[in-house]
């Protein structure tokens, strides 16, 4: 068996990798899942832990590895929940819809066996 070693794509952020700070100094930001949109933009989800609480974290990057400012103006969204800790463990890209309204899972309600979703507040994509 021949194993081919991969090399970083240096056109992606100049290094082939990117680190994004969600909650500032002292926080722990973790990636759980990512997906690539049909236009090559990358959506990453996970959590950010600060002051003993975790919050739902979503970021979108351009094909060159920079945060996409057309997504929530900053390229990232951090959502905390009053009822407890939150983490995003998966991401899916919805295709074939006429509108461009993103949705994220808000919370799991086991007593009702369903997921609740809310729209991501962001500016529409440009171009």
N, C-alpha and C positions, 0 to 999 in steps of 0.2 A: 504494500500500500504506500502510495506517495502522498506525503503531507506537504501542503503548500502553506508557507507562512504568510500571514496577512501583514500589510504595512499600513500605517495610518494615512488617510487621505488629507494631505496638508492644505487642500483648498477649503477644508472645513475648519474654520476658526484659526487657521495658520498652524495648528498643532494636530489636527485630527480628533480633538476632543474638546468638550466645553464643560465648565462648572458654573452653576447658577446658584446664587445666594438668595434665598427667599426671606429669611427672618433675621438676618444680621448676625453680628458677631456672637459666638456662643451657641448658635443653633446647629442642628444636624439636619441636613436635607438629603432625602433618600429617593432614588429612582426606583419605581416598581415596574413600570411598563412604558412602552413607546410604540407609536404607529407612524407610518409615513403616508401622507396625503398624496393624491394623484398628481399634485403640482410639485412634489418633492419636499414640501415642508414637513417638519418632524414635530409631532405632538408627544410630549413626555408627561407622565403623571407619577405621583408618589405622595410623599408627605414631608413636612418641615416640623421639626420638634424644637420648641423653645419654651423655656420656663415650665418644663414638665408636661406640656400639652402638645399634641400633634394636630396639625391642620392639613387639609386637603390641598395639594399643590399641583398646578398644571402649567406647563410652559410650551410655547411653540417657537421653533427655530426655523430660520430660512435655510435654504440649501447650502449656504456658506457658513452656517453655524452661529449666526448672530440671533439674538432674541428678535422675534417678529413684532415690530411695533404696531402692525395692523391688528394684532390680537390683544385686546384689552389695553391698548396704548403703550403698555410696557413689555408685552411679550409673555407675561406670566400672570397667574391668578393664585391667590392664597386665600382659602376659606376656612375659617374656624367655626365650630359648632358649639353652642352653649351647653348641649347635653353630654358632651364628651369628646373623646379623641376621634380624629378622622384620618383616613388614608385612602388614596386611590390605588387600587391594585391591578387595574386593567384599563385599557383605553380602546375604543373602537371608532373608526371614521365612518360616518354616515354618508353614503353617496346616493346620487339619483334623486335628491330632493330639490325642489324648485327654490326653496328659501335657503338662506345661509345663517340659520340660527343654531348655534351650538348648544348642546345640552350635556350636563354632567350629572352623575348620580349624586343625589344629596344625602340620602341615608337609607339604610336597610331597616325595614320594619318587620321583624320575624313574626309578630303576632298577626300581621295582615298578609304576610307572605308576598310582599311586592316591593318594588323599588320606586322611590320618588325621584323625580328629576326636576331641575330648574334650569332656565336658560343662563348661559354665560353672558354677562354684561360686557360687550366689547363693541368696538367700532367695526363696520363692515370691511371686508377685505378690499384692498385697493389693487387693481390690476389683476 
